[in-house]
């Protein structure tokens, strides 16, 4: 369902949202890029490293749930400013925590900022009426930040400044975001709606809504394993050097950036269900192939293909689910399902790595991507039905 909007009149708001998701992408991917250094400095086990990633994702989930209730009282501007402030506090605090006593608390706070910043998805759906093109354009900026994060880590390490300096830079970026959000105009929710908007379908009565939840859960579980664990996996197994491992992490986001650019152009010309199914199939195929490779060139090519497959999945799923979840509790739970997947994925992976080895731990990603493909196939079949399930 599409409805007419006047999002062209909200150019400063759009650029503000783009910057918010950009710094969120930097923050989330930098965590995975510096994880091997954190493991070394704090003599951390693999299961505790997985817990660290999961706490960041748990903060995401917690914030999505809470902010959905609080936004009515504090407004969108204050909420988004709080999200960027939490990212700033979390990463600046980590940079200064030499004893490691507050490390897990601070990463949770940074994760809360990530979760709060998900508000931009609801704003974009409000403005564009669930447009896959515009949702992919928004997430393109997350991909840009995610792509730059590992290279930022490589550059800073080459200068001898270390991972704490990386965290300090992200803290500064978070504060810049706060200042931008305080300067731009963010309309109240009712100002973003139009008279032509149809009543929202009650999501929880429909089986297909739960398929959207499962797609969000399994996608983010697999993506978080890749983002947070792939550097540790390749470096820890000795398959790649530390620099090569971080380059592969950036390659995922180069291809995601390209994929989301293409999706932002053609997203409204191809059925959303077809995009999701095609992407899910190739995510599964490239994940299976990835753990069979041991050369940098082969891994780089596979990683690039994996990123292309991942690129349009989450934003297109959000746009596809807009018939049930443009806003409110239904959208909040959809985003929370993604956050829950991001929480569960690293815990499972870290536990398997500690119990067995790093190679075996990557099979957890295959398990999640298999369920993702099955869910996408069911969603495609449901789209052929005339009645809403």
N, C-alpha and C positions, 0 to 999 in steps of 0.2 A: 504494500500500500504506500503510495506517495501522496504528498499534499503540497500545495504551493507554499513557498516560504519567501522571506526577504533576507536570506542570509548574506546577500551582497552588501547589505547595509551594516554588517557587523565585522568589517575588515579588521579593525584593531583587536576585537575579541578573538577572531580566528588566529591572528598572528600570536596573540597571547597564549592561546591553547596550544599552538604549535610549539612554542618555547617550553611550556610546561611538560609536554610529552617528550620533548627533546632531552631535557635534563633528567627526566625520569629514566629514559633509555640509557643515558650515560651512567647513572647511579646503579641501575640493576645489572648492567653488563660489566661494569668495573669490579663489582663484587666477585664475580666468577674469575675475572682476569687476575686479580690479586690474591685469590684464594690459596694458590700454592705457596706464596710468600707468607701468608698468615699461618698456614699449617707449619711452615718451617720455624717462624719466629716464636710461635707459642707452643711448639711441639705438640700439635693437635692431632688426634686420631681421625681416621676417615669418617667414622660415624658422628663425631662431634663437628667435623667440617660440614657434613650433610645437614646436621641440626642447625648450624649457623645459617646456611642457605634457606632452610625451612622456616627459621624464625623471621627472616626477612619477608618470606612469602606469607607467614602467619600474620605478620603486621599488616600486610596488604589485605588479607581477608577480614581481619578485625576492623580495620578502618572503613572498608566498604560497607560493612553491616552498620557500624555506628554512625557514619556520616550520612547514610540514607535517612536516619531518623533525626539527626541534628541539623541538617541543612535547612530545614524549614524554619528553624529559630535563628541561625547565625547567617544564613544567606550564602550564595555561591562564592562571592568574592572572598569572604572571610575563610570559608572552607578551603578554597584552593590556596590561599596564602598560607594557611596552617599546614597544608600538605608540603609545600616547598620549604617551609620553615623546619618541618620535621626531618626532611632530607638533609638540610643544612646542619641541624643539630646532631643528627645521627652520624654523619660522616666526619664532621669536624671533631666530634667526641671520640670516634674511633682513632683518628689521627693522633689524639693526645693521650689515649689509654695505653700506656706502656706496660702496665701490669696485667692487662687482660681481664680485670675484674668486672668491667662493665661492657665488655665486647658484645655479649649476647643481648643485653638490654638495648644497647645503642643500635645494633643492626635491626632489632625489632622496631624501634622508633623510626628508623629510616624506611623500613617496610611499610609502616603506617602512612608515611608521606606518599609512598608509591600508591597505596590503596586509595587515599583521599583524592589523588590526582586523577583517578578513574572517573571523576565527575565529568571530565571533558567529553567522555563518550556519550553521556546523557544529553549534554548540551548540543553536541553535534547531531545526534538523532533528532532532537527537538527542532533544530534549525533546518535540517535537510530532509526530514521525513523518512529516515532510515535509508539514506542513499549509500549504496556500497562504494560508489566512486569517491564520495567525500569522506566516508569513514576510512577508506584505505589511504586517502591523502593525509588525514590526521595521523594515522599510524605510520605513515612514511617517515614522519619526523621522529617518532620513537626509534625507528630503524636507523635513522641517521645518527642519533645519539649513541645507539648501541654499537654501530659500526665504528665510531670514532673512539669509544672507550678503550678497547684493547690497544689501539695505536697510541693513545695517550699514555697508557701504562708502559708500553715499550719505549716511547720517547723519554718519559720521566726516569725510567730505570737506566736508560743509556746515559743520562746526565748525572747518574749517581744520587738521585734525590730520594728514591725508594717509594714504597707503596703508601706510606703515611702522607707524603706530599700529594699523591693522587687523591686521597680522601679529603685533604684540605682544599684542593681545587674544586671538588664537587660541593663542598660546604659553601664556598664562595658563590658558585653558580646557583645554588639553592637560594641564597640571599638576594641575588640579582633577580631571580624569578619572583620573589616576594615583592620587591620594589615595582616590578612591571605590573603585577596583578593589582597592586594598590593604585596604580595610575590609570589603568584601562577601565572602561565601563562594562560591567557584566550585568545585563538585564535580568530582572526577576523571571522566574519560570513562566508565569502567565503572559509575559510580554513576548515570549518566544513562540507562543502558540497562535494558531490562526483559527478564524471562524469556521473554516472548512474542515477542521480536523475531526475525524470520526472517533466515536467512543472507543477506548482501548478494550481489546478482548481480554477477558479474565483468564490469565495465563494458566493458572493451576488446574483448570478443568481439562486441559488439552495435553494428550500424551506427547505430542510433538515438542512441546516446550521442554519436557524432560530430556528429549534427545538433544536439544540445543545445550542443555546443562551438561550432558555427558560429553558432547563435543568440546565444550569449553574446558571441562575438567581434564580430559585426556590430552588435548592439545597443549595446554599450559604445563602439564606434568612433563610431557616429552620435551617441550621447548626449554623449560627450566633445567632439566637434566643436561641438555646440550649447552645452554648458556653458562650454567654454574659449574658443570662437572667436566666438560670436554677438555679444558686446559689442564686440569689435574690428571685426567685420564691419559692423555697423550704424553704429558711430561712425566708422570709417575711410572708409566709402563716403559718409558725409554724409546717409544716409537718416534717421537719428535722432540726437538729441543724446546726450551721454554719460549724462545722467540717464535719458533715455528708454530707451537701450540697456540700462542696468542694470535698469530696471523690467521690461523684457521678459524678462530673465534670471530675475528673481524670479517672473514670471507662469508660466514653465514649471513652477516648483516649487510654486506655489500649486495649479496643476491636478494636478501629480503627487501632492501631498499629499491633494487631494480624491479622486483616483483610487485611491490606495492605501488610503484610509479605506474607500471603497466595496468595494474588493477584499478588505479584511480582514473585511468583514461577509458578503459573498456568495461569497468565494473557494472555499468548499467545496461550493457549490451549482451551479456551472458547471464544465464540463470544462476542465481546465487547457489542453488543446490548443486548445480553442475560444477561450479568453481570449488565448492567445499569437497565434493567427492573426488574430483581429479587431484586436488592438492593432497588430500588424505592418503590416496593410493601412492603417490610419489614420496610422501614423507615416510611411509612404511618401507617402500622399496629402498630408498637411499639410507635409511637407518640400518637396515639389515646389511647392506653392502658396506657401510662405513666400518663396521667392526671386523670386516674381513680384509681390510687393506692395511699395508704397513709402509707405504712410500709416501713422501710428502706430496708429490704431484698427484698421485691417485686420490689421496685423502682430500686435497684441495679441490679437485674436480667434483668429488662426491659431496663435499661440504657445500660447494656452490649450488649444486642441484638441490640439496636438502633445503637450503635457504630459500630458493625459488618456490619450492613446494610449501614451505611454512608461511611464506609471505602474506598471502591473502586469507589464510584460514580464520584467524581470530576476528579481524574486522568484518569479514564477510559473514561470519556466524552471527556477530552482533547485529549487522544490518538485516540478515535473514530472520532473526528472532524479533525484529522490531514490530512484527504483526502482533506479538504478544507482550513484548517487553521494551517499549520505547522509554520508559521511565519508572520511577517508583520502586516498590518492593520487587517486582518481577525482574527489572533490570539489575537491581542490587544483588539479587540471588544469582543471576546469570554471571555477573562479575565475580561474585564470591565463589562460585563453582570453579572459575578460572584460578582464583587465588588459592582455593583448596588443593587443586591439582598441583600448583606451584609449591605448595607446602609438602604434599605427600611424596612427590617425585624425588626430591633430594634426600628425604629421610630413607626411603626405600633403597635408593642407590648407595647412599653412604653405609647403610646397614649391610647390604650385600657385599660391598667392597671390604668392609672390616671382617665379615664372616668368611668370605672366599678370597677374591682378589679384584683388582680394578677392571680387568677384562670382563669378568662375569657380571660386574655391576652394570655394564652397558646393556645387558639383556633386559634390564628393567625398562629401558627406553623402548625396546622392541615390543614389549608387552603393552605399554601404553599406546603406541602407535597402531598396533593391531586392533585394539578396542576403538580407537579413533576412526579407523577405516570402516569398521562395522557400523559404527554410529552414523557416519556420513552416508553410508549406503542406505541405511534405514530412513534417514532424512530425505534422501533423493526419492525413495519409493513413496514416502508419505506425500511428497510434493505432487505426485501424480494423482492423488486422490482429490476428488472434487470437494468433499466435506473436510472441515477442519477437525483434526484428530486431537 
